[in-house]
Amino acid sequence: MKIKEQWSLPNLKEAARRTRSAVERVDHYAIPANTFDLGVGKTYHISTYGCQANQRDSETIAGILETIGFKPAEDLEHVDVIILNTCAIRQNAEEKVLGEIGNFKRLYRSNKDLVIGVCGCMSQEDSFVKTILEKYPQVRLLFGTHNIQDLPSMLYDAMVKHEKVIKIYSKEGEVYENLPVKRFEHHKAWVNIMYGCDKFCTYCIVPYTRGKQRSRYMSEILKEVRQLKEEGYKEITLLGQNVNAYGKDLEEPIDFATLLEEVAKIGIPRIRFMTSHPWDFTNEMVDVIAKYDNIMPFIHLPVQSGDDEILKRMGRRYSAESYMRLYKKIVDTIPNVAISTDIIVGFPNESDEAFENTLELVRQCQFDNAFTFIYSPRPGTPAAKMEDEIDEETKRQRLYRLNEVWNGYALEKNKAYIGKTVKVLVDGSSKRKEDVYSGYTETNKLVNFSGTNIEPGDLVDVYITDAKTFSLDGKAV
């Protein structure tokens, strides 16, 4: 593999650097003149992996592409640009991405002008980029999380100059405002309030791939929310790797509780946020959520483990006891609140006792939902260097037991909805059954229900008739 001078390759060591330098803020976005019509008569396709931040990035990518003339592809047989927006949280995500890139090789063989691009968090990992360069020649464009705004010029080099383009910056990052956006939904919207993360949990690659914590100005966030309300959006989700830390990095510090209250005052019907780190979750936040009816009573609160020693080695900065205190405060203060969590099993040298402590915490909290995973080492993180003598079968058995426990509580929580009428924001209709629709309750429960003359974006009262582990059934009132 020959490295070309014009390529910018990732460097995890540089990505881990944190300084006290001011965050650069770019308020005006200009399309290079030579790219104005680059996409006229051409089409694009975006595959998105991972979290809501990636979904929001894909909306920006689509917005930029359509600004320079591209249209969404109706089929992949005649597409001109394919972009895979990737997630680096777990190893199986990388395997899926590489599999999809392999599938696109057939398209590239029949159309050498096809630009296959890979971006997102995976592109920030040097080992992944090395694999792409050595084994996947059909990929002609690689760019990172700090390079989305450069997409027009990168595509120009790939499409007009026929160059292989690699532009991946490993740095703390900037805040860009007013980038083009194409919202993928018409009634629900993602709103970035901050970027990056400074927590450096030992298992997590995100602080390396997304840069340092940097908050948008509250005035810009509120302006975006007001515009979304004017456009008829019914629900927004405030996004950040750790929304609770919002504003701590600003020249005039402000807290997330203040932002949340100001957003609620705008009057958009539904407000959600994610993700929250338990360490930064304040009493003021709990009180604001309880105070406003349009802040949804649903909180995603990752615990990761119920064992103090494991939490310490994860770098989580809280104990199982302090998590439980916060959990109880939330449940006691916010009426009808639902809480979901993330849990990792099989962290390096997790003992039987440590795992049992996690099960005990789950029994006490009885979560409404949980996202559970076997630990996946990410190259470059401290945890990836830890010794681990636990065999994979033990880890799989632990995951099975954990899922059995929390699934039971989830079903129990859902059964409590039977016979009640809930407000559902409709996402759409069933492709298989006429007059069957789906949407989510205020507490983020998926509901499949029957009704007539219902449209996406409608807020509908639904009577719940049955409950499953992961969804509710009902009929429109």
C-alpha positions in Angstrom: 0.0 0.0 0.0 1.6 3.3 -1.2 0.6 6.4 0.8 0.0 9.4 -1.3 1.1 12.9 -0.2 -2.4 14.4 -0.6 -4.0 11.8 1.6 -4.9 12.7 5.2 -4.9 9.5 7.3 -6.3 9.0 10.8 -4.2 9.0 13.9 -5.8 7.8 17.2 -3.0 9.4 19.3 -3.7 12.8 17.7 -7.4 12.2 18.1 -7.0 11.7 21.9 -5.3 15.1 22.4 -7.3 17.7 24.4 -6.3 21.3 24.7 -7.8 24.4 26.1 -7.9 26.2 22.8 -11.2 27.8 21.8 -13.5 25.9 19.5 -13.6 27.3 16.0 -17.1 28.2 15.0 -18.1 28.4 11.3 -21.4 30.2 10.8 -21.4 30.4 7.0 -21.2 27.5 4.6 -20.2 28.1 1.0 -20.3 25.5 -1.8 -17.2 25.7 -4.0 -18.0 27.3 -7.4 -16.7 24.4 -9.4 -19.1 22.0 -7.7 -22.4 23.9 -8.1 -23.7 21.5 -10.8 -21.6 18.5 -10.1 -24.5 16.2 -9.3 -27.0 17.4 -12.0 -28.5 14.3 -13.7 -26.8 12.0 -11.1 -28.1 10.0 -8.2 -26.9 9.0 -4.7 -27.5 6.4 -2.1 -26.6 6.5 1.7 -26.4 3.5 4.0 -26.3 4.6 7.6 -25.1 2.5 10.5 -25.1 3.2 14.3 -26.5 5.9 16.5 -28.8 8.9 16.1 -25.7 11.1 15.6 -24.9 9.1 12.5 -28.4 9.4 11.2 -28.3 13.2 11.7 -24.9 13.3 9.9 -26.5 11.4 7.0 -29.2 14.0 6.8 -26.4 16.6 6.4 -24.6 14.5 3.8 -27.9 14.2 1.8 -28.5 17.9 2.1 -25.1 18.7 0.7 -25.5 16.2 -2.1 -28.9 17.7 -3.1 -27.5 21.2 -2.9 -25.1 20.4 -5.7 -27.7 18.7 -7.8 -27.8 15.0 -6.8 -31.1 13.2 -6.5 -31.8 10.1 -4.3 -31.4 6.9 -6.3 -34.5 4.8 -7.1 -32.3 1.7 -7.6 -28.7 0.8 -7.1 -28.1 -0.5 -10.5 -27.7 3.0 -12.0 -26.5 5.0 -9.0 -23.5 7.4 -9.3 -22.5 7.9 -5.6 -22.8 5.4 -2.8 -21.8 6.6 0.7 -21.7 4.3 3.8 -21.9 6.3 7.0 -20.4 3.9 9.6 -20.3 3.2 13.4 -17.3 2.0 15.3 -18.8 1.0 18.6 -18.6 -2.8 18.0 -16.8 -5.3 15.9 -19.9 -6.7 14.3 -20.7 -3.3 12.8 -17.4 -3.3 11.0 -18.1 -6.8 9.6 -21.5 -5.6 8.3 -19.9 -2.6 6.6 -17.2 -4.6 4.9 -19.8 -7.1 3.8 -21.8 -4.3 2.1 -18.7 -2.9 0.5 -18.0 -6.3 -0.9 -21.5 -6.6 -2.3 -21.0 -3.2 -4.1 -17.9 -4.6 -6.0 -20.3 -6.0 -8.6 -21.7 -2.5 -9.3 -18.2 -1.0 -9.5 -17.1 -3.6 -12.0 -19.9 -2.6 -14.4 -19.4 1.1 -13.8 -15.9 2.4 -13.2 -17.2 5.9 -12.7 -19.2 4.8 -9.6 -17.9 6.6 -6.5 -18.2 4.3 -3.4 -17.4 6.4 -0.3 -17.0 5.4 3.4 -17.3 7.9 6.2 -18.3 8.1 9.9 -16.6 6.8 13.0 -15.0 3.7 11.3 -13.1 6.0 9.0 -11.4 7.6 12.0 -9.7 4.2 12.8 -6.3 3.7 11.2 -6.7 -0.1 11.2 -10.0 0.1 9.3 -8.6 2.5 6.8 -5.6 0.2 6.3 -8.0 -2.7 5.6 -10.0 -0.6 3.0 -6.8 0.5 1.2 -5.4 -3.0 1.0 -8.5 -5.1 0.2 -11.3 -2.9 -1.2 -10.1 -1.0 -4.2 -13.7 -0.2 -5.2 -13.7 2.4 -2.4 -12.7 5.7 -4.0 -13.6 8.1 -1.2 -12.8 7.9 2.5 -13.6 10.8 4.8 -14.0 11.3 8.6 -16.4 12.8 11.0 -14.6 16.2 10.8 -14.8 16.3 7.0 -18.4 16.2 6.0 -18.4 19.9 5.0 -15.7 19.2 2.5 -17.9 16.7 0.6 -18.4 18.8 -2.6 -14.7 19.3 -3.2 -13.9 15.7 -2.4 -16.5 14.4 -4.9 -15.1 16.8 -7.5 -11.6 15.3 -7.1 -13.1 11.7 -7.3 -15.5 12.3 -10.1 -13.8 14.9 -12.3 -10.1 14.3 -11.6 -10.7 10.5 -11.1 -8.6 10.4 -8.0 -8.8 8.2 -4.9 -9.6 10.7 -2.1 -8.8 10.1 1.5 -9.4 13.1 3.9 -9.6 12.1 7.5 -8.7 14.6 10.2 -7.8 13.5 13.7 -8.4 16.6 15.8 -10.6 18.2 18.4 -13.0 19.6 15.9 -15.1 22.6 15.1 -18.8 23.6 15.3 -20.4 24.2 11.9 -23.7 26.0 11.7 -26.0 26.3 8.7 -24.9 23.2 6.8 -27.5 22.0 4.3 -29.9 19.4 5.6 -32.4 17.0 4.2 -34.7 15.7 7.0 -35.5 12.1 6.4 -38.8 12.4 8.4 -41.4 15.1 8.3 -42.8 14.9 11.8 -39.7 13.9 13.9 -36.3 15.6 13.8 -32.9 15.2 15.3 -31.2 18.4 16.7 -27.5 18.3 17.5 -26.8 20.3 20.7 -23.1 19.3 21.0 -20.4 17.2 19.4 -17.7 14.9 20.7 -17.0 13.6 24.2 -14.3 14.0 26.9 -15.3 11.2 29.2 -12.9 8.6 27.7 -14.6 5.5 29.2 -11.9 2.8 28.7 -14.0 0.7 26.3 -15.2 3.5 24.1 -13.8 4.7 20.8 -16.1 7.7 20.5 -13.9 10.3 22.1 -11.3 9.4 19.5 -13.6 9.4 16.5 -15.8 12.4 17.3 -13.3 14.8 18.9 -13.5 16.9 22.1 -16.7 18.0 23.7 -18.0 21.1 22.0 -21.4 22.7 22.5 -23.4 24.7 20.1 -24.6 28.1 21.3 -28.1 27.9 22.8 -29.3 30.7 20.5 -28.5 28.6 17.5 -30.2 25.5 19.0 -33.4 27.5 19.9 -33.5 29.0 16.4 -33.4 25.5 14.8 -36.1 24.3 17.1 -38.4 27.3 16.4 -37.9 26.6 12.7 -38.8 23.0 13.1 -42.0 24.0 15.0 -42.9 26.4 12.2 -42.5 23.6 9.7 -44.9 21.4 11.6 -42.6 19.0 13.3 -44.3 17.2 16.3 -41.2 15.8 18.0 -37.5 16.7 18.3 -34.7 14.7 19.9 -31.8 16.7 21.3 -28.6 14.9 20.5 -25.1 14.6 22.0 -22.7 11.9 23.1 -23.4 13.1 26.6 -26.2 15.8 26.6 -25.9 16.2 30.4 -22.5 17.9 29.9 -23.9 20.4 27.5 -22.6 24.0 27.9 -19.7 23.2 30.3 -17.2 24.0 27.5 -18.8 27.4 26.5 -17.2 30.7 27.2 -20.2 31.5 29.4 -21.1 28.1 30.9 -24.7 27.0 30.8 -26.3 23.7 31.9 -28.5 21.3 30.1 -31.4 21.9 32.4 -31.5 25.5 31.3 -31.4 24.6 27.6 -34.0 21.9 28.1 -36.4 24.4 29.8 -35.9 27.0 27.0 -36.6 24.4 24.3 -39.7 23.3 26.2 -41.0 26.9 26.3 -41.0 27.0 22.5 -44.0 24.7 22.6 -43.1 21.8 20.2 -45.4 19.0 21.2 -42.7 16.3 22.1 -39.1 16.7 23.3 -36.7 13.9 23.9 -32.9 13.8 24.4 -30.1 11.3 24.3 -27.7 10.1 25.5 -27.3 10.8 29.2 -24.3 9.9 31.3 -25.3 9.2 35.0 -22.4 11.2 36.3 -23.7 14.5 34.9 -27.4 14.0 35.5 -28.4 16.8 37.9 -31.4 17.3 40.2 -32.2 20.4 38.1 -32.6 18.2 35.0 -35.0 15.9 36.8 -37.1 18.8 38.0 -37.3 20.4 34.6 -38.4 17.1 33.0 -41.1 16.7 35.6 -42.2 20.3 35.2 -43.0 20.3 31.4 -45.6 18.1 29.8 -43.9 18.3 26.4 -40.7 16.9 27.7 -41.3 13.2 27.3 -41.2 11.0 30.5 -38.6 8.7 29.0 -34.9 8.6 29.9 -32.1 6.5 28.4 -29.6 6.1 31.3 -26.8 3.7 30.4 -25.4 1.8 33.5 -23.1 -0.6 31.7 -22.4 -2.7 34.8 -23.8 -3.1 38.3 -20.4 -3.9 39.8 -18.3 -1.1 41.3 -14.9 -2.6 40.4 -16.0 -3.1 36.8 -17.4 0.5 36.7 -14.1 1.7 38.0 -12.1 -0.1 35.3 -14.6 1.1 32.7 -13.8 4.7 33.8 -17.5 5.4 34.4 -17.0 7.6 37.5 -20.0 6.5 39.5 -20.9 3.5 41.7 -23.8 1.2 41.5 -25.2 2.8 44.7 -25.0 6.3 43.2 -26.7 5.1 40.0 -29.5 3.6 42.1 -30.0 6.9 44.0 -30.3 8.7 40.7 -32.7 6.1 39.4 -34.9 6.4 42.5 -34.8 10.2 42.3 -36.0 10.1 38.6 -38.8 7.5 39.3 -40.0 9.4 42.4 -40.0 12.8 40.7 -41.2 12.3 37.1 -44.7 10.8 36.9 -45.1 7.6 34.8 -41.4 7.8 33.7 -39.9 4.9 31.6 -36.2 4.2 31.8 -34.0 2.2 29.4 -30.3 1.4 29.8 -27.2 -0.1 28.1 -25.3 -3.0 29.7 -22.0 -4.6 28.7 -21.3 -8.2 29.8 -18.0 -9.9 29.7 -15.8 -6.8 30.3 -12.2 -8.0 30.7 -12.0 -10.4 33.7 -15.6 -9.8 34.8 -16.0 -12.2 37.7 -19.1 -14.3 38.4 -19.7 -12.1 41.4 -19.5 -8.9 39.3 -22.0 -10.3 36.8 -24.4 -11.2 39.7 -24.1 -7.7 40.9 -25.3 -6.5 37.5 -28.2 -8.9 37.6 -29.1 -7.6 41.1 -29.1 -4.0 39.8 -31.4 -5.0 37.0 -33.8 -6.7 39.4 -33.9 -3.5 41.5 -34.4 -1.1 38.6 -36.7 -3.3 36.4 -35.9 -1.3 33.3 -38.5 -0.8 30.6 -35.9 -1.6 28.0 -32.2 -2.5 27.8 -29.6 -2.7 25.1 -27.3 -5.5 26.1 -24.0 -6.5 24.5 -21.0 -8.8 24.9 -17.9 -6.5 25.3 -16.3 -5.8 22.0 -12.7 -4.6 22.2 -12.0 -1.5 20.1 -8.3 -1.1 19.0 -6.6 1.9 20.6 -8.8 2.0 23.7 -7.3 1.2 27.2 -9.7 -1.7 27.7 -8.5 -3.4 24.6 -5.1 -3.9 26.3 -6.6 -5.4 29.4 -6.0 -9.1 30.1 -9.1 -11.2 29.8 -9.3 -14.9 30.7 -13.1 -15.2 30.3 -14.1 -17.6 27.5 -16.7 -16.6 24.9 -19.2 -19.3 25.9 -19.3 -17.9 29.5 -19.9 -14.4 28.0 -22.7 -15.8 25.8 -24.4 -17.6 28.7 -24.2 -14.4 30.8 -25.8 -12.4 28.0 -28.6 -15.0 27.8 -29.3 -14.9 31.5 -29.3 -11.1 31.5 -31.7 -10.9 28.6 -34.0 -13.4 30.3 -34.2 -11.2 33.5 -34.7 -7.8 31.8 -37.1 -9.2 29.2 -39.3 -10.4 32.0 -39.5 -7.0 33.5 -40.1 -5.3 30.2 -43.1 -7.6 29.5 -44.4 -6.9 33.0 -44.1 -3.1 32.4 -45.8 -3.4 29.1 -48.7 -5.5 30.4 -49.5 -2.6 32.8 -50.6 -0.6 29.7 -53.4 -3.1 28.8 -56.8 -1.4 29.2 -55.3 2.1 29.2 -55.5 4.8 26.5 -52.2 6.3 25.4 -51.2 9.1 23.1 -49.3 7.8 20.1 -47.3 9.8 17.5 -47.8 7.9 14.3 -44.8 7.0 12.2 -46.6 5.2 9.3 -48.8 2.4 8.2 -48.1 -1.3 7.8 -46.9 -2.5 4.4 -48.6 -5.9 5.0 -51.9 -5.1 6.7 -54.4 -2.4 5.6 -55.5 0.0 8.4 -52.7 -1.0 10.7 -50.4 1.7 11.9 -47.4 2.1 14.3 -45.9 4.8 16.4 -44.6 5.6 19.9 -46.1 6.6 23.2 -44.8 9.4 25.3 -42.8 6.7 27.2 -41.2 5.5 24.0 -43.2 2.3 23.7 -43.8 1.0 20.2 -47.5 0.5 19.5 -49.1 -1.3 16.6 -52.7 -0.4 16.2 -55.8 -0.5 14.0 -57.5 2.6 12.7 -58.7 4.5 9.6 -57.9 7.7 7.9 -54.6 8.2 9.9 -51.5 9.9 8.6 -47.8 9.9 9.7 -47.4 12.7 12.2 -50.9 12.4 13.7 -51.1 12.3 17.5 -53.7 9.6 18.1 -55.4 8.2 21.2 -54.9 4.4 21.2 -56.6 1.9 23.5 -54.1 -0.9 24.4 -55.5 -4.4 24.0 -52.4 -6.6 24.3 -48.7 -6.4 25.3 -45.5 -8.1 24.1 -42.0 -7.8 25.4 -41.0 -5.1 22.8 -44.3 -3.6 21.7 -48.0 -3.0 22.5 -51.1 -3.7 20.4 -54.2 -1.5 20.3 -56.9 0.3 18.4 -57.4 4.0 17.7 -60.1 5.5 19.9 
